[in-house]
Amino acid sequence: MTLKDRTDNNQKNLLGFNNKGLTANRWTANLVMGMFAAFPMALAAPVDALQVEVTPKNPQLGDTISVEINLDNPANDNNPTVVIGDQTYPAFEIAPNQYRAFIPTTPLEKPGTRTIQISGDGQVENLSLQVRNRKFPVQRINLPPGKAGVQATELELKRVAAFKALQTPQKYWSGKFLKPNAGRMSTIYGVRRYYNGKFANDYYHRGVDYAGAQGSAVIAPAAGKVALVGTVSEGFRVHGNVVGIDHGQGVTSIFMHLSRINVKEGEIVKAGQLIGAVGSTGASTGPHLHWGLYVNGKSVDPTPWRTQIFE
């Protein structure tokens, strides 16, 4: 073999052009390529993530904020939690791997940014939500000296407070809420008041009033369980004859000043079912229906619940 032939063979061996070199170099190249191919695939592998939807997108004071949470692969039986500041709101299951928490807002709060912390399946997500200001009507009331008005009894206060605090996991309602009385709305939600020239910081009208005629029908705006029935004879001086419906998942309705009650505690009612009649019992100056809607213990504006669907 000439010197030139030896040189050519050595170059071929180095470049992998002989049979043995070709096999070895291909195996080495395939291994290296496989390592680099596997690495980005590992980075791109899907990971469990919290999927969160908040509605309405542009809420104002008095609105109910809905936080829906989807978990890809829940690893335990614990529901997600929703926290704003030092307040934790329960998230209830509304479909497989899907949960929802309601956040109430009221006229007593300040507008601005809310930081919502959602925790679930070992993950935490922080969202910022802007809550708009809202102007509420103002009434000025002058009371004569020494007139304190009707005072609620201890029994009345305890039973109503326990009712408003209900957070039943079961969801009873479906679709939009109905108007509970055929009368016109005489007082809207959130009205603020001055008493003898002094602003009442902790007062706002916690519901809506309907100027229904004496004895006119009061119906359930949505399905639920009757969780409160109280009467003047039992000591309900302020609320008068009252019915409270638990719609489930922290949502409750209260109906005050009734002249007649047509349901019993523990009864399941359907949307549109007769529950009582308009009256003027309790702290009332004339026949009307007061409907208060509470979410996780706070009074919210019922009106959006009649135009939006919180499923």
Residue, then its C-alpha position, 0 to 999 in steps of 0.5 A: m500500500t502506498l503512502k497516499d493509500r494509507t493517508d486516504n484510509n486514515q482520513k476515511n476512518l476518522l470521518g467514519f467512511n469505513n464500515k466499522g467507523l460508519t456504524a460507530n459514528r452513526w450510533t454516537a450521533n443518534l445517541v447525542m441527537g436523542m438526548f437533545a431531542a428528549f430534553p426539549m420534550a421534557l420541558a414542553a411536557p404538560v403540567d397541571a395548572l389552575q384555570v381561573e375565570v372571574t366574572p363580571k370583568n368590570p364589577q362595581l360595588g354591590d356586585t357579586i364576583s364569581v370565581e370559577i376554578n378548573l383543576d386538571n388533575p385534582a390530587n386530593d379531596n380538598n376544594p380550592t380556596v379563595v382569599i382576599g386579605d384576611q377573608t377566605y371564601p369557600a369554593f364549591e364543586i359545580a361540575p367534575n373538577q370545576y369549582r366556584a366561589f362567590i365574593p360579595t361587595t357592598p357600599l361600605e367598601k372602598p373601590g379599587t384593586r382587589t388581590i385574589q389568591i386562589s389555591g388548589d392542588g398544591q398551586v397558588e395563583n394571584l389575580s388583580l381585579q379592579v372594583r369600580n365605585r358606584k354612587f348610591p342614593v342618599q336619604r336625609i331623615n330627621l328623627p324627633p328627640g328621644k325617638a330610637g325606633v323599633q329595636a330587634t329582639e335578641l332571638e330575632l338577631k340570633r336567628v337571622a344572623a345564623f340564617k345569613a351565615l349559611q354556606t350549604p354545599q348543595k346548589y338548589w337554584s338554576g338560571k336567572f332569579l325571578k321577581p318575587n312580587a308584581g309591584r314596582m320597585s320602590t326602594i333600590y339597593g344600597v341607599r345611604r342615610y343621614y340621621n339628623g344631619k349625621f351620616a350613618n357610616d354603617y347603614y345601607h339599604r340591604g335589599v330592594d323594596y317592592a310596593g306590592a298591594q296588601g296581600s299580594a303574592v310573594i314567590a320564591p325567586a329561585a329554588g331552595k330550602v326554607a331555612l327561616v320562618g319567623t313571626v311577630s308573635e315569636g319576637f320578630r319586631v323589626h323583620g315582622n313575619v319573615v321567610g328565609i330561603d337557602h339557595g345553597q353555596g352561600v346564597t340566601s334570600i330573606f323576605m320581610h314584613l309579610s302578612r301571611i306565610n305559606v311555607k314551613e322550615g325545612e320545605i324545599v321550594k321551586a322557583g315561582q312557588l308561593i311563599g307568602a303575601v305582602g304586608s306591613t308587619g314589623a318595622s314598616t310604615g306601609p305595605h311592601l315587600h323587602w327582599g334581601l339577597y345575601v352572599n356569604g353573609k353580606s348583602v349584595d344587589p339582587t338586581p344582577w341576579r335577575t339579569q345574569i346567570f350564575e350557574 
